[in-house]
Amino acid sequence: MSWSQSVSDVNQPNRNVAQTATPSNQKLETPPEVAIALNSFNAFYGEFQAIYDVNLNLPAKQVTAFIGPSGCGKSTLLKWINRMNDIVPSAHATGVIKVGDLQILDRQTDVVDLRRRIGMVFQKPNPFPKSIFDNVAFGPRLHFQIAKQDLADLVEWSLRKAAVWDEVKDRLNKSALGLSGGQQQRLCIARAIASGPEILLMDEPCSALDPGSTSRVEDLIYELREQYTIVMVTHNMQQASRCSDRTAFFFKGEVIEEGQTKQIFTNPQQQKTEDYVTGKFG
Amino acid sequence: MAGKSERDFEQALLRNYDLKSSAMGKVSEALVMTLLVGCGVFSLAITVGIIVLLFSQSIGFFNNAELAIDPWTFLSDNRWSIGQTQGTPRYGILPLVSGTFRITGIAMLISLPIGLICAIYLSEYASPRVRSVLKPTLEILAGIPTVVLGFFAIKFITPYLLQPVGEFKTFNAASAGIAVGILCLPLVTSLAEDALRSVPNALREGAYGLGATRLEVTLKVVVPAALSGIISAFLLALSRAIGETMVVALAAGSTPTFTMDPRQPSQTMTGFIVETFQSESLEPDSIGYYSMYAVAAVLFVFTFTITLIGQLIRMRYQEVYN
């Protein structure tokens, strides 16, 4: 695939990827388009059941926030969407997760391509101990036959998209570990989008950051939703209300309520949700 | 009444407790301090003492009245015949140095790749059950006395592994090198594995999250992140191999040779020192006696340099994760 075309066209950087990887996206025209569909999804760690019978449709090009108290299965669910739980030996799951036509939980599913299409940003910034450039180029080098100049363009595009280019453009060859926490997290976002994903999973992306960095990353998440489907786990309810379109409230492994963020925070339908968003527990 | 006596009791208890603990604290603090400083000074004094002894005795080698050995000849001449009776004695250390590095080179060719691969397997691939069997096995290997390995080199490696494939002498550099390699293997494996396992899991997750396979995660993220630790492990193995004595004294022979041929016997610096020390003709203040110190000083310089490089690499390249 030619990256130079898509890189030059900043508004549509995923054009090629979207066409080749998910032809189904064009067929589904009823708004809002569903990016990720979960049906009767259950997840386990050994004998312990972490998630009970989740049915959710996550809309495309929107930010969905997972909120709820600790240990209620939010992160577990997020990690099943790109099969990150494969590296946990005791983890297993039943039910269906579909991204477009792709059955995520199917054994035959190619997790390498899956994770290219579904990027992930972690709780703590985890840049590799390599240069800033090599961090962002890591994914493209794994997945694409890409010429040197195209790779440089792609790295620049990704860093611009992640709103960190101006801060790092003069030190691309310096170690990424020299950046501040907030810069590192935006670098990790750049690294995730450089492989051309359609979906970004964010596991408490701001929990290790100071307030200033947090608001920059939140702004970034809000901007990125024009182009990506974003699923975000957060403990911070202000954050969920600030930068998500939809919110799902988790409690003890179940989705209690899901809806427009505004509605969840101002007019929740369930007593549990109301207790949680008003701070009675959690 | 009861309340008053209880209060008295409490006050007495607190007062006594207070005094005793502070007095005890001071004494034990002072004791511990003395002990710690003493141990530190002791190890430092031993190190300095050995270095002073080595270099001061080496001077005797160069101040010899009959032979007038100059340091440059000592370091650059490629024949060594001290301890041999016939012919004019030559005293170039190069055959001994080349013997040491021939054997060390072979040992590193064996222990570094195999050790690193074992470490990668243990740290990144093996299940906890497999690791719980393999790690102790490796420690048993580390516990084999070097004299046994030397014996193993002469009685097994040379006749059954080497002589069937080539014209290997009974005592040769290759078998000694292989045995030293086996000796260094657990060291490399265990230190490199420590380095790999200390790489935070967050980095592995990050790479998996980008769609890397396990091999890509290992080779492109974990190994580079652990590189300073791996290099330290390599350098430690290198200095262990250079200093190794028993295996080479048994299996490499006692002929100083200046050659690249691993089939030939060779004498290392350590091997020479052992042999000279044991020889019956050794007299105090003779050239042979002083030559041991001169060779030992050169040996020390090599191992010291390697340790120093290891420290520098660790200081310069070690990544600090918080």
Interface residues (C-beta under 8 A of the other chain):
Chain A: N82 M84 I87 P89 V111 V112 D113 L114 R115 R116 G119 M120 F122 K124 N126 P127 F128 P129 K130 F138 G139 L142 H143 L177 C188 R191 A192 S195
Chain B: S127 P200 A202 L203 R204 E205 G206 A207 Y208 G209 L210 G211 A212 T213 E216 K220 V221 P224 A225 E319 V320
